[in-house]
Amino acid sequence: MDYEKISKAAEIISKKVLTPIIYMAEHEDWVEFICFCDGKITIREIYETEQLVKNEIGMDVEIIDIREFPELERPEIISEYSLIHSENPLIEKLFTASMMTDYQNLMDEKRSMLERKRECGTYFLM
C-alpha cells in the first residue's frame, strides 16, 4: 500500500477512534490496524471507521484495540507491525514501556507459580 493511503487511513482512524498510536500489518487482501482506543469508543464506531478506511484504501480493514490481545502477544505486535501514527515520540515510548511492563508482570507471575509448584507440589495455595 502506498504512503498516501497509509497516511489517509491513519488520519481517519486517529480522528474517529481517538487513538494516540496506530500499528499496521498488511496481509494479502486486507489490512490490520492495531491501536489503543479511547475507552468511550463503541464497537459500532470502530465498525463505521473500518468502513470509511475500507472505502478510502480499497481493501478490507480490521481495527483492533491492542488490549484485546493477551499480554504475551503485545510485544510481538509492537516489534513486528509497522508504526504508522504516533501523536508524539514520548507517547510511543510510554506505550511501549507499558506493554513491556505488562509482559514482565505476566512473566513474573509465571515464575512465581513455577516456584510455588517446586516448593509446595501445587500451583495453588490451600
HUNOR-V431528 format. One record per residue. N is the residue number from 1. RES is the residue in one letter. PHI is phi as a letter, one per 40 degrees, with the letter a starting at -180 (999 if undefined). PSI is psi in whole degrees, -180 to 180 (none if undefined). D_CENTER is the distance of its C-alpha to the mean C-alpha in whole Angstrom. Layout:
n=N res=RES phi=PHI psi=PSI d_center=D_CENTER
n=N res=RES phi=PHI psi=PSI d_center=D_CENTER
//
This chain:
n=1 res=M phi=999 psi=141 d_center=20
n=2 res=D phi=c psi=166 d_center=22
n=3 res=Y phi=d psi=-41 d_center=21
n=4 res=E phi=c psi=-42 d_center=22
n=5 res=K phi=c psi=-42 d_center=20
n=6 res=I phi=c psi=-45 d_center=17
n=7 res=S phi=c psi=-43 d_center=18
n=8 res=K phi=c psi=-43 d_center=19
n=9 res=A phi=c psi=-46 d_center=16
n=10 res=A phi=c psi=-39 d_center=14
n=11 res=E phi=c psi=-47 d_center=17
n=12 res=I phi=c psi=-49 d_center=17
n=13 res=I phi=c psi=-45 d_center=13
n=14 res=S phi=c psi=-33 d_center=14
n=15 res=K phi=c psi=-40 d_center=17
n=16 res=K phi=c psi=-36 d_center=16
n=17 res=V phi=b psi=-6 d_center=13
n=18 res=L phi=f psi=59 d_center=14
n=19 res=T phi=b psi=139 d_center=11
n=20 res=P phi=c psi=-10 d_center=11
n=21 res=I phi=a psi=140 d_center=9
n=22 res=I phi=b psi=130 d_center=8
n=23 res=Y phi=b psi=155 d_center=7
n=24 res=M phi=b psi=143 d_center=9
n=25 res=A phi=b psi=126 d_center=11
n=26 res=E phi=c psi=126 d_center=14
n=27 res=H phi=b psi=-179 d_center=16
n=28 res=E phi=d psi=-54 d_center=20
n=29 res=D phi=b psi=17 d_center=20
n=30 res=W phi=a psi=165 d_center=17
n=31 res=V phi=b psi=137 d_center=14
n=32 res=E phi=b psi=127 d_center=10
n=33 res=F phi=b psi=126 d_center=8
n=34 res=I phi=b psi=128 d_center=4
n=35 res=C phi=b psi=177 d_center=5
n=36 res=F phi=b psi=91 d_center=6
n=37 res=C phi=c psi=149 d_center=9
n=38 res=D phi=c psi=139 d_center=12
n=39 res=G phi=c psi=-18 d_center=14
n=40 res=K phi=c psi=-7 d_center=17
n=41 res=I phi=c psi=134 d_center=15
n=42 res=T phi=c psi=164 d_center=16
n=43 res=I phi=c psi=-38 d_center=15
n=44 res=R phi=c psi=-44 d_center=18
n=45 res=E phi=c psi=-38 d_center=17
n=46 res=I phi=c psi=-45 d_center=14
n=47 res=Y phi=c psi=-45 d_center=16
n=48 res=E phi=c psi=-39 d_center=19
n=49 res=T phi=c psi=-41 d_center=16
n=50 res=E phi=d psi=-43 d_center=15
n=51 res=Q phi=c psi=-40 d_center=19
n=52 res=L phi=c psi=-46 d_center=20
n=53 res=V phi=c psi=-42 d_center=18
n=54 res=K phi=d psi=-46 d_center=19
n=55 res=N phi=c psi=-34 d_center=23
n=56 res=E phi=c psi=-42 d_center=22
n=57 res=I phi=b psi=-13 d_center=21
n=58 res=G phi=g psi=24 d_center=23
n=59 res=M phi=b psi=155 d_center=20
n=60 res=D phi=c psi=146 d_center=18
n=61 res=V phi=b psi=142 d_center=15
n=62 res=E phi=b psi=127 d_center=12
n=63 res=I phi=b psi=125 d_center=9
n=64 res=I phi=b psi=136 d_center=7
n=65 res=D phi=c psi=132 d_center=5
n=66 res=I phi=c psi=-24 d_center=3
n=67 res=R phi=c psi=-11 d_center=6
n=68 res=E phi=c psi=-16 d_center=8
n=69 res=F phi=c psi=146 d_center=7
n=70 res=P phi=c psi=155 d_center=10
n=71 res=E phi=d psi=-31 d_center=10
n=72 res=L phi=c psi=-31 d_center=12
n=73 res=E phi=c psi=-19 d_center=9
n=74 res=R phi=c psi=-44 d_center=7
n=75 res=P phi=c psi=-35 d_center=9
n=76 res=E phi=c psi=-42 d_center=10
n=77 res=I phi=c psi=-47 d_center=7
n=78 res=I phi=c psi=-37 d_center=7
n=79 res=S phi=c psi=-30 d_center=11
n=80 res=E phi=c psi=-26 d_center=11
n=81 res=Y phi=c psi=157 d_center=9
n=82 res=S phi=c psi=130 d_center=11
n=83 res=L phi=c psi=119 d_center=10
n=84 res=I phi=b psi=-11 d_center=12
n=85 res=H phi=a psi=135 d_center=12
n=86 res=S phi=a psi=130 d_center=13
n=87 res=E phi=d psi=-39 d_center=15
n=88 res=N phi=a psi=163 d_center=17
n=89 res=P phi=c psi=-31 d_center=17
n=90 res=L phi=c psi=-42 d_center=17
n=91 res=I phi=c psi=-41 d_center=14
n=92 res=E phi=d psi=-46 d_center=12
n=93 res=K phi=c psi=-43 d_center=14
n=94 res=L phi=c psi=-41 d_center=14
n=95 res=F phi=c psi=-48 d_center=10
n=96 res=T phi=c psi=-44 d_center=10
n=97 res=A phi=c psi=-40 d_center=13
n=98 res=S phi=c psi=-44 d_center=12
n=99 res=M phi=c psi=-38 d_center=9
n=100 res=M phi=c psi=-35 d_center=13
n=101 res=T phi=c psi=-44 d_center=15
n=102 res=D phi=d psi=-43 d_center=13
n=103 res=Y phi=c psi=-44 d_center=13
n=104 res=Q phi=c psi=-41 d_center=17
n=105 res=N phi=c psi=-40 d_center=18
n=106 res=L phi=c psi=-45 d_center=17
n=107 res=M phi=c psi=-38 d_center=19
n=108 res=D phi=c psi=-42 d_center=22
n=109 res=E phi=c psi=-41 d_center=22
n=110 res=K phi=c psi=-46 d_center=23
n=111 res=R phi=d psi=-42 d_center=25
n=112 res=S phi=c psi=-43 d_center=27
n=113 res=M phi=c psi=-42 d_center=27
n=114 res=L phi=c psi=-38 d_center=29
n=115 res=E phi=c psi=-43 d_center=31
n=116 res=R phi=c psi=-41 d_center=32
n=117 res=K phi=c psi=-42 d_center=33
n=118 res=R phi=c psi=-42 d_center=35
n=119 res=E phi=c psi=-39 d_center=37
n=120 res=C phi=b psi=-14 d_center=37
n=121 res=G phi=g psi=3 d_center=37
n=122 res=T phi=a psi=154 d_center=34
n=123 res=Y phi=c psi=-22 d_center=31
n=124 res=F phi=b psi=145 d_center=32
n=125 res=L phi=c psi=137 d_center=34
n=126 res=M phi=b psi=none d_center=37
//
